[in-house]
Amino acid sequence: IAIGGFFFLRLVCPAITAPEVFGVEPDVVLSEKQRDTTKRTRILVTKSLMNLANQVEFGVKEQFMLVMNRFVLGEMENVSAFLDELAVVPPEEEEESLSVVSDLTKEDATRAMHYFMASHVDKMRQPWRNSVFISAGQLEAVREAMSLQRAVFSPNSLVTVSEGSPTATGTGRGSLENKFEMRLGPSLDALKAVLAELGDPPDAPVMARTARSHTVTSKGKEYTSILFEEYMQRNQGRKTDHLAGLFYAKGVSSEKRTVFYYIARRLLPDLNKDTFIYHILKTAQPHFHKEYELVFDCTLFTPQNILEYSWCMKLFKLFPKDARKNLKAMYVLAPNETLKGIPRRIQSINVMKYCKKFVLVANVGDLKRDIPKAEADLPTDTLAVEMDTQCTFSPVTIPSGSLPVTKHKEIVLGLGNNNLHFIYPKDTIFGQTCTRTDVLPFSAVKEVVQAPGKKEEDTILIKHGKGLAIKLSSPSSQQILQGIKAALARQSEDSQLARIQSGPARAFSPSDVAGTLVNMALLNLGSATRKARAAASNLLAQLSIVFNFSSEISLVEAEGLHVPRNNSPLVIRLSESIAKSEQHITIEFVQEVVHVFRAMPEFLKHLCIEYIAPWLRNMGDLLAE
């Protein structure tokens, strides 16, 4: 509001009220009535602008202006965004030339100053020997210039006039010498006393630049700066191995340029700022002298992963200017709502000043047009999220207010094994039209229900987070509802199985391996997940080979095997066959079943009781022996 008040009150509104004073428009001959009408109109315009800048509506005191409230309310957001952008001071290219001096440079400069002062202090008492003589015309020009600044100028100053000049006075050099001695003599005496205390000056300094440890040069350009050098030396001992997956260089683009990958979701809130910045600079530094490209991976990017403004500014300032110029292309992969909502202060950092190519890409397939090997260079979890979608539903409508405010209401809903994908085919981010994809993991979904009311038969509510809900409307709402419920059931079963397999620690010996793995395979044959059932069948086939089972039922390992879900008779028959032929693993098998039984979901407990029966008969025989 303060910035808006200053900008509009001091700059915009005066120019509107009296444009002829500010040279906004030429003088126009108007009648007195026209002048009054025009002036009144301009004043009302400025009143509207000031209310807009202050974000205040017109009230009852100015009822004739109430009609402008619609305009004020409609433009508040745009003006606020403009003022936010106006409030940010953009980093200047000249920042690197600021006098930021290292301690080593200061020490060298101090020695040089000592040397030169000790060598020339006596000469300072003889200024008249090297006086600069000027002509009368030049003296008059100096007088006029100084009079404009209201400065006192005297011909008896340290500036002397040549002897042939008509303005020369009789004061001569004697008066100048006396004046000089009176004014500067005590200071020079004090300087000589200080130099005497310091002792003999050092040797003549060699005025040459010291070689820098991190300097990279190419074609006459130096890809470094004082700020960069000092920062790298100060943080040289930092360990950054744990950040190798956050920012790294890998592969080349179709233009044969080095490609850097920044995986935004891996920026954790507790990360140290200097460790992060040092890792970025250390990774990028060997490539400063070459053209390069950057991939910004927004997959699963959340507000907790946004870089703070101070981090961005510091990194921007530390990056040498010539190295910045070598950024030739930037690709933003899988843009989402978090990217769209990045604070304008961060957007205002002009990192794209030298980058001529800035592209928002919806998926890895589009990225491969510019970076052919991107699929191999990106993290596997990025690819897993993209390939997670099993089916899509369209049209799906999200009423305004169910998600962060957006102009797009009709979307495509993707249903995957682990995530929900909200796909906006046409959205605008950073001024570009792109496909935006917001991903909601099923692990964050608490409940999905049919919306109450007869008028909302095609509407469902997806409850997630802390009291948040997404409201979806679609002709396929029942299929969406069933699909999400099935996915949540799979998630629950998988998490329970994971707890079973990672249950309490217990003593484990090599003889327990066969019994443990047989139980794991039989248990997962009853899983609700198709892939788990196929993997369990292949595990049993491998066990029969490795441990030389002599079971009546022979299993064959095969890829893409389909094992039906309703397979309890098959599991029981397999268990009976193995129990009959491999009695020596009975104790280990029963111990494993007892160990994990309590953590099993109910439907697996029933199956477990049925397939453990033949092993309990074995226990009776072993006890009898």
Sequence and secondary structure as in RCSB ss.txt:
>XXXX:A:sequence
IAIGGFFFLRLVCPAITAPEVFGVEPDVVLSEKQRDTTKRTRILVTKSLMNLANQVEFGVKEQFMLVMNRFVLGE
MENVSAFLDELAVVPPEEEEESLSVVSDLTKEDATRAMHYFMASHVDKMRQPWRNSVFISAGQLEAVREAMSLQR
AVFSPNSLVTVSEGSPTATGTGRGSLENKFEMRLGPSLDALKAVLAELGDPPDAPVMARTARSHTVTSKGKEYTS
ILFEEYMQRNQGRKTDHLAGLFYAKGVSSEKRTVFYYIARRLLPDLNKDTFIYHILKTAQPHFHKEYELVFDCTL
FTPQNILEYSWCMKLFKLFPKDARKNLKAMYVLAPNETLKGIPRRIQSINVMKYCKKFVLVANVGDLKRDIPKAE
ADLPTDTLAVEMDTQCTFSPVTIPSGSLPVTKHKEIVLGLGNNNLHFIYPKDTIFGQTCTRTDVLPFSAVKEVVQ
APGKKEEDTILIKHGKGLAIKLSSPSSQQILQGIKAALARQSEDSQLARIQSGPARAFSPSDVAGTLVNMALLNL
GSATRKARAAASNLLAQLSIVFNFSSEISLVEAEGLHVPRNNSPLVIRLSESIAKSEQHITIEFVQEVVHVFRAM
PEFLKHLCIEYIAPWLRNMGDLLAE
>XXXX:A:secstr
 HHHHHIIIIIIHHHHHSTTTTTSS      HHHHHHHHHHHHHHHHHHHHHHHT    GGGGGGGGGHHHHHHH
HHHHHHHHHHHHS    GGGGGS    HHHHHHHHHHHHHHHHHHTTGGG GGGG  EE HHHHHHHHHHHHHTT
    TTSS EE TTSTT  TTHHHHHHHHHHHHHHHHHHHHHHHHHHH S            TT  EETTEE   
HHHHHHHHHTTT   GGGTTTEEEEEE TTS EEEEEEGGG  TT  HHHHHHHHHHHHGGGTTS EEEEEE TT
  GGG   HHHHHHHHHHS HHHHTTEEEEEEES  HHHHT  HHHHTS TTSS  EEEEESSHHHHTTTSTTHH
HHS HHHHHHHTTEEEEEEEEE  TTSSS  S  EEEEEEESSEEEEEEEEEEETTEEEEEEEEEEGGGEEEEEE
 SSGGGTTEEEEEETTTEEEEEE TTHHHHHHHHHHHHHHHHHHHHHHHHHT S     GGGHHHHHHHHHHHHT
T S HHHHHHHHHHHHHHHHHTT   SS     TT    S  HHHHHHHHHHHHHH GGGHHHHHHHHHHHHTTS
 HHHHHHHHHHHHHHHHHHHHHHH 
